[in-house]
Amino acid sequence: MHLRTVLPADSMVPIGWVAVGDPVRILPPEDHDGIWEVQKNLDSPGYVFGLDRPADGESLMPVISERFGRGLGRHSNDQQI
């Protein structure tokens, strides 16, 4: 199941399949186009990280890694108690 997906109580997702969207679509894992069709509108980068989706061929990973690195760096002087 993906972020921002609503799965009704009486639903069943077969092992390995993907539940995505609201209303939910339950798709086989090889249906990349169908999954992306729903997932792109869920705006995961904006919802999770507050970032715009990058242009084709670009990546959010440098910005996300920097954020996580800064967060972990705040603990560099922590002392074990």
N, C-alpha and C positions, 0 to 999 in steps of 0.2 A: 504494500500500500504506500502511496506517495503522499507527501506533504499537501495539505489543503484538499484532501480527498475525504468524502463522506460516504461511508459504507453502511447501508441500512442493516439493521439487526438480523434480518432474515437472509442476508447475502452469503454466498460462499465463493471464495477465491481458490481455485485449484492450486495445488502446490506448483510453484515456479511461475505462475501467471502474475499479471500486474493489474492492480486496482488503481485507477487514477481518475480524478475529477469529481465534480459535483454538479450534475448527477454523475454517479460513478459509471465508469466503463471498465469492464473486466476483459483484459486482452491477453493473448498468448505472448510470451516474451520475445518471439521473433517478429512481432508486428511493430517494429521500430517507428515506422511512419505514423501508425495509429496512436501509439503512446505519445510521440512527440507532438502530434496534432492537439492533444488535450493538455499535455504538460507545459508547452510553451506559454499557454494563456494563464497558467497558475502563477507565473512570475516568481519562481523560487528564489532567484538572486535578490530580487527586491524585498520579498517577504522575509527571508532569512538574514540577509546581509545588508539590506538597504542600498543595494547597488543596481545599476542598470545592467541589463543583459549585454554582454560584449558583442562586438561585431563578429561576423563569421571569420573564423581563423584566429580570433583573439581569445584570451583566457582571463578569468577572474582570479586564478590561483595566485599570481604575484601579490595582489592586493589583500586577498584573504590570508595568505601566509604571513604577510607583514603584520596584519592585525593580530593573528594568533601569536606570532613571535613577541610583539609588544606586550600582550597579555601575560604570556609565560615569563617574560623578562621582569615583570613586576615582582616575581617571586625569587629572583636571583639571590637576594640577601636573606631569604627565609632561614630560620634556624629550626632544626628538629627539636621537638620538646618531648 
